[in-house]
Amino acid sequence: MVMVTYIEPNGSEQQIDVTEGWSLMQAAMSNGVEGIEAECGGSCACATCHCYVDEAWADRIPAAAENELAMLENVVAERRPTSRLSCQIKATADLDGLIVRMPDAQS
């Protein structure tokens, strides 16, 4: 299991043990994290699972693929240098302790 801290739009935190191989979006949806809509169900076809990866972790996660970068052009909330789609980040042992923040709006 990989411990991930999700910070919801209202500032509350949820620490979730994420099964390795699951996306951050899957874990958030399965645990009722506020701030992720995931309209496309994780197929990188929308931007409603937008999150901000904590700056301390930004260089530790795999780089975004071209299709993710294209979808990030459609985010509703401010796009930041650490903006990612949570459906495209898979939990691995290397990400144990990861912190992600949810934006104020997804759609």
N, CA, C and O of each residue as an XYZ file, in Angstrom:
428
protein
N       0.834     -1.183      0.000
C       0.000      0.000      0.000
C       0.879      1.247      0.000
O       1.989      1.254      0.531
N       0.348      2.288     -0.608
C       1.053      3.557     -0.745
C       0.226      4.631     -0.034
O      -0.926      4.868     -0.397
N       0.803      5.269      0.963
C       0.075      6.318      1.689
C       0.100      7.605      0.877
O       1.165      8.121      0.536
N      -1.097      8.118      0.572
C      -1.244      9.372     -0.164
C      -2.130     10.295      0.661
O      -3.174      9.880      1.164
N      -1.714     11.536      0.796
C      -2.523     12.542      1.480
C      -3.211     13.397      0.432
O      -2.563     14.022     -0.407
N      -4.537     13.415      0.495
C      -5.358     14.241     -0.382
C      -5.821     15.445      0.435
O      -6.368     15.283      1.526
N      -5.605     16.639     -0.085
C      -6.082     17.848      0.570
C      -7.257     18.367     -0.255
O      -7.100     18.767     -1.409
N      -8.426     18.351      0.361
C      -9.659     18.720     -0.315
C      -9.756     20.243     -0.465
O      -9.017     20.971      0.198
N     -10.651     20.731     -1.319
C     -10.760     22.174     -1.538
C     -10.976     22.993     -0.258
O     -10.542     24.142     -0.176
N     -11.646     22.402      0.739
C     -11.889     23.128      1.986
C     -10.711     23.057      2.957
O     -10.778     23.597      4.061
N      -9.632     22.389      2.539
C      -8.433     22.301      3.365
C      -8.336     21.062      4.227
O      -7.288     20.807      4.820
N      -9.415     20.278      4.313
C      -9.338     19.061      5.114
C      -8.483     18.018      4.394
O      -8.393     17.999      3.167
N      -7.869     17.165      5.183
C      -6.947     16.162      4.641
C      -7.500     14.757      4.857
O      -8.114     14.458      5.881
N      -7.265     13.916      3.873
C      -7.555     12.485      3.992
C      -6.288     11.729      3.647
O      -5.716     11.920      2.573
N      -5.851     10.878      4.549
C      -4.726     10.000      4.248
C      -5.304      8.654      3.866
O      -6.082      8.057      4.610
N      -4.909      8.189      2.691
C      -5.480      6.963      2.146
C      -4.363      6.008      1.771
O      -3.382      6.392      1.135
N      -4.528      4.753      2.177
C      -3.631      3.688      1.716
C      -4.114      3.268      0.343
O      -5.187      2.679      0.210
N      -3.330      3.567     -0.673
C      -3.702      3.284     -2.054
C      -3.014      1.993     -2.499
O      -1.810      1.819     -2.306
N      -3.777      1.115     -3.083
C      -3.235     -0.127     -3.614
C      -2.278      0.179     -4.758
O      -2.599      0.964     -5.650
N      -1.103     -0.440     -4.732
C      -0.142     -0.217     -5.819
C      -0.787     -0.579     -7.148
O      -1.462     -1.601     -7.275
N      -0.562      0.286     -8.139
C      -1.138      0.089     -9.462
C      -2.432      0.855     -9.675
O      -2.827      1.100    -10.816
N      -3.098      1.235     -8.590
C      -4.306      2.050     -8.715
C      -3.909      3.465     -9.068
O      -2.821      3.920     -8.715
N      -4.792      4.164     -9.765
C      -4.549      5.577    -10.014
C      -4.973      6.373     -8.781
O      -5.772      5.912     -7.966
N      -4.423      7.568     -8.666
C      -4.824      8.437     -7.567
C      -6.307      8.771     -7.661
O      -6.966      8.949     -6.637
N      -6.834      8.856     -8.868
C      -8.249      9.118     -9.072
C      -9.096      7.962     -8.557
O     -10.096      8.198     -7.879
N      -8.727      6.722     -8.858
C      -9.479      5.560     -8.387
C      -9.554      5.548     -6.865
O     -10.618      5.319     -6.289
N      -8.430      5.794     -6.227
C      -8.392      5.781     -4.764
C      -9.242      6.903     -4.190
O      -9.948      6.704     -3.201
N      -9.181      8.076     -4.799
C      -9.974      9.212     -4.321
C     -11.464      8.919     -4.447
O     -12.227      9.159     -3.511
N     -11.875      8.406     -5.587
C     -13.293      8.108     -5.801
C     -13.772      6.998     -4.866
O     -14.896      7.058     -4.368
N     -12.951      6.005     -4.627
C     -13.324      4.890     -3.748
C     -13.412      5.296     -2.288
O     -14.031      4.604     -1.480
N     -12.791      6.423     -1.949
C     -12.747      6.857     -0.553
C     -13.463      8.176     -0.303
O     -13.312      8.769      0.765
N     -14.235      8.640     -1.270
C     -15.064      9.818     -1.081
C     -14.317     11.132     -0.934
O     -14.784     12.034     -0.239
N     -13.162     11.251     -1.578
C     -12.427     12.510     -1.531
C     -13.218     13.575     -2.274
O     -13.623     13.374     -3.419
N     -13.434     14.698     -1.621
C     -14.142     15.816     -2.242
C     -13.206     16.539     -3.217
O     -12.023     16.731     -2.935
N     -13.756     16.935     -4.364
C     -12.984     17.748     -5.288
C     -12.555     17.037     -6.555
O     -11.897     17.638     -7.405
N     -12.915     15.764     -6.702
C     -12.635     15.040     -7.946
C     -13.961     14.545     -8.499
O     -14.723     13.884     -7.794
N     -14.239     14.861     -9.758
C     -15.476     14.404    -10.395
C     -15.246     13.159    -11.245
O     -16.071     12.245    -11.230
N     -14.150     13.108    -11.979
C     -13.781     11.946    -12.805
C     -14.896     11.539    -13.763
O     -15.311     10.380    -13.788
N     -15.371     12.485    -14.538
C     -16.479     12.236    -15.464
C     -16.189     11.146    -16.482
O     -17.102     10.415    -16.866
N     -14.949     11.016    -16.929
C     -14.639     10.013    -17.960
C     -14.223      8.673    -17.359
O     -13.946      7.725    -18.094
N     -14.178      8.589    -16.047
C     -13.857      7.321    -15.403
C     -12.397      6.939    -15.453
O     -12.050      5.792    -15.171
N     -11.544      7.863    -15.800
C     -10.114      7.582    -15.778
C      -9.483      7.297    -17.120
O      -8.380      6.752    -17.177
N     -10.157      7.652    -18.205
C      -9.613      7.365    -19.540
C      -8.875      8.544    -20.159
O      -8.583      8.530    -21.355
N      -8.571      9.560    -19.366
C      -7.840     10.740    -19.831
C      -8.576     11.421    -20.982
O      -7.972     11.852    -21.964
N      -9.911     11.507    -20.829
C     -10.727     12.125    -21.860
C     -11.469     13.353    -21.352
O     -12.324     13.901    -22.047
N     -11.143     13.780    -20.146
C     -11.714     15.001    -19.585
C     -10.656     15.590    -18.649
O      -9.533     15.089    -18.581
N     -11.004     16.614    -17.958
C     -10.026     17.212    -17.036
C     -10.632     17.370    -15.647
O     -10.254     18.270    -14.897
N     -11.582     16.486    -15.305
C     -12.299     16.640    -14.040
C     -11.709     15.829    -12.892
O     -12.370     15.605    -11.877
N     -10.473     15.395    -13.055
C      -9.735     14.780    -11.940
C      -8.421     15.542    -11.723
O      -7.438     15.006    -11.210
N      -8.450     16.795    -12.130
C      -7.306     17.691    -11.986
C      -6.875     17.753    -10.522
O      -7.710     17.815     -9.621
N      -5.576     17.737    -10.300
C      -5.035     17.899     -8.950
C      -3.710     18.648     -9.048
O      -3.128     18.789    -10.124
N      -3.259     19.118     -7.904
C      -1.959     19.765     -7.803
C      -1.049     18.857     -6.985
O      -1.319     18.596     -5.813
N       0.007     18.385     -7.590
C       0.984     17.574     -6.882
C       1.830     18.512     -6.022
O       2.287     19.552     -6.494
N       2.031     18.142     -4.776
C       2.866     18.952     -3.891
C       4.228     19.173     -4.545
O       4.810     18.253     -5.120
N       4.723     20.396     -4.451
C       5.983     20.753     -5.122
C       7.138     19.850     -4.741
O       8.002     19.573     -5.574
N       7.174     19.385     -3.505
C       8.256     18.504     -3.065
C       8.238     17.165     -3.802
O       9.245     16.458     -3.828
N       7.105     16.817     -4.394
C       6.946     15.538     -5.084
C       6.957     15.673     -6.600
O       7.028     14.664     -7.301
N       6.891     16.870     -7.111
C       6.712     17.089     -8.549
C       7.752     16.376     -9.414
O       7.417     15.874    -10.487
N       8.989     16.326     -8.969
C      10.041     15.690     -9.758
C      10.117     14.184     -9.539
O      10.912     13.506    -10.190
N       9.309     13.657     -8.641
C       9.372     12.226     -8.322
C       8.339     11.390     -9.063
O       8.414     10.161     -9.063
N       7.376     12.051     -9.694
C       6.363     11.303    -10.431
C       6.709     11.315    -11.914
O       7.347     12.249    -12.399
N       6.290     10.281    -12.632
C       6.585     10.254    -14.064
C       6.001     11.472    -14.776
O       4.951     11.987    -14.391
N       6.677     11.912    -15.790
C       6.234     13.074    -16.567
C       4.899     12.784    -17.240
O       4.582     11.635    -17.545
N       4.129     13.829    -17.466
C       2.840     13.705    -18.147
C       3.053     13.380    -19.619
O       3.949     13.923    -20.265
N       2.223     12.493    -20.133
C       2.240     12.157    -21.562
C       1.529     13.257    -22.340
O       0.843     14.096    -21.756
N       1.693     13.249    -23.647
C       1.107     14.283    -24.506
C      -0.407     14.377    -24.357
O      -0.956     15.478    -24.328
N      -1.099     13.222    -24.262
C      -2.563     13.279    -24.138
C      -2.988     13.917    -22.816
O      -3.998     14.620    -22.769
N      -2.237     13.683    -21.752
C      -2.546     14.333    -20.481
C      -2.299     15.838    -20.576
O      -3.112     16.634    -20.107
N      -1.194     16.220    -21.174
C      -0.904     17.648    -21.336
C      -1.999     18.342    -22.137
O      -2.373     19.474    -21.833
N      -2.512     17.662    -23.160
C      -3.599     18.231    -23.956
C      -4.857     18.407    -23.109
O      -5.529     19.433    -23.211
N      -5.180     17.430    -22.284
C      -6.361     17.525    -21.424
C      -6.200     18.617    -20.371
O      -7.176     19.267    -19.997
N      -4.988     18.818    -19.897
C      -4.746     19.857    -18.893
C      -5.022     21.257    -19.431
O      -5.184     22.197    -18.654
N      -5.078     21.403    -20.759
C      -5.451     22.687    -21.358
C      -6.901     23.034    -21.057
O      -7.312     24.185    -21.205
N      -7.677     22.035    -20.633
C      -9.113     22.224    -20.423
C      -9.523     22.345    -18.962
O     -10.719     22.352    -18.669
N      -8.580     22.439    -18.041
C      -8.956     22.515    -16.629
C      -9.702     23.808    -16.349
O      -9.438     24.839    -16.968
N     -10.637     23.741    -15.410
C     -11.438     24.904    -15.034
C     -10.673     25.772    -14.041
O     -10.632     26.995    -14.175
N     -10.076     25.138    -13.056
C      -9.307     25.877    -12.045
C      -7.957     26.280    -12.628
O      -7.551     25.800    -13.687
N      -7.288     27.150    -11.932
C      -5.969     27.611    -12.371
C      -5.045     26.427    -12.672
O      -4.914     25.505    -11.867
N      -4.418     26.471    -13.824
C      -3.402     25.464    -14.147
C      -2.077     25.954    -13.588
O      -1.672     27.094    -13.815
N      -1.414     25.079    -12.860
C      -0.142     25.404    -12.221
C       0.951     24.485    -12.759
O       0.652     23.493    -13.424
N       2.207     24.803    -12.479
C       3.294     23.923    -12.943
C       3.176     22.485    -12.436
O       3.685     21.560    -13.069
N       2.505     22.293    -11.295
C       2.375     20.938    -10.745
C       1.000     20.336    -11.015
O       0.637     19.335    -10.398
N       0.230     20.928    -11.926
C      -1.076     20.381    -12.286
C      -0.909     19.042    -12.988
O      -0.058     18.880    -13.863
N      -1.739     18.090    -12.585
C      -1.762     16.776    -13.211
C      -3.192     16.257    -13.201
O      -4.049     16.773    -12.482
N      -3.436     15.240    -14.001
C      -4.696     14.508    -13.930
C      -4.459     13.301    -13.042
O      -3.571     12.488    -13.301
N      -5.262     13.193    -11.993
C      -5.028     12.122    -11.022
C      -5.272     10.733    -11.613
O      -4.804      9.741    -11.054
N      -5.986     10.643    -12.718
C      -6.189      9.338    -13.361
C      -4.922      8.827    -14.033
O      -4.828      7.646    -14.367
N      -3.955      9.704    -14.231
C      -2.732      9.332    -14.945
C      -1.546      9.089    -14.016
O      -0.441      8.818    -14.484
N      -1.762      9.184    -12.719
C      -0.689      8.921    -11.759
C      -1.012      7.622    -11.048
O      -2.002      7.532    -10.323
N      -0.182      6.624    -11.254
C      -0.360      5.308    -10.632
C       0.441      5.230     -9.344
O       1.582      5.687     -9.278
N      -0.167      4.651     -8.327
C       0.501      4.486     -7.037
C       1.606      3.444     -7.145
O       1.377      2.321     -7.593
N       2.796      3.827     -6.732
C       3.935      2.919     -6.654
C       4.613      3.143     -5.315
O       4.389      4.165     -4.665
N       5.435      2.202     -4.901
C       6.138      2.323     -3.621
C       6.950      3.611     -3.556
O       7.114      4.181     -2.478
N       7.455      4.074     -4.682
C       8.246      5.311     -4.719
C       7.424      6.547     -4.352
O       7.985      7.589     -4.013
N       6.104      6.433     -4.417
C       5.245      7.578     -4.136
C       4.656      7.545     -2.729
O       3.771      8.339     -2.413
N       5.133      6.641     -1.885
C       4.642      6.566     -0.515
C       4.895      7.891      0.195
O       6.041      8.330      0.298
N       3.829      8.533      0.688
C       3.938      9.833      1.334
C       3.520     10.992      0.445
O       3.545     12.141      0.886
N       3.137     10.721     -0.794
C       2.740     11.744     -1.755
C       1.615     12.615     -1.204
O       0.736     12.133     -0.490
N       1.651     13.888     -1.540
C       0.610     14.840     -1.161
C       0.059     15.477     -2.431
O       0.815     15.976     -3.265
N      -1.272     15.455     -2.571
C      -1.927     16.117     -3.693
C      -3.050     16.996     -3.169
O      -3.717     16.659     -2.191
N      -3.247     18.116     -3.828
C      -4.305     19.064     -3.467
C      -5.359     19.100     -4.572
O      -5.041     19.029     -5.759
N      -6.601     19.210     -4.160
C      -7.699     19.313     -5.105
C      -7.986     20.794     -5.372
O      -7.962     21.601     -4.443
N      -8.254     21.154     -6.613
C      -8.585     22.555     -6.913
C      -9.991     22.897     -6.409
O     -10.743     22.013     -6.000
N     -10.329     24.165     -6.444
C     -11.638     24.621     -5.976
C     -12.780     24.152     -6.868
O     -13.909     24.003     -6.400
N     -12.498     23.918     -8.145
C     -13.567     23.514     -9.076
C     -12.994     22.582    -10.126
O     -11.814     22.660    -10.466
N     -13.843     21.697    -10.639
C     -13.475     20.782    -11.729
C     -14.282     21.048    -12.992
O     -13.789     20.838    -14.100
N     -15.498     21.502    -12.836
C     -16.332     21.758    -14.020
C     -17.163     23.005    -13.824
O     -17.928     23.383    -14.711
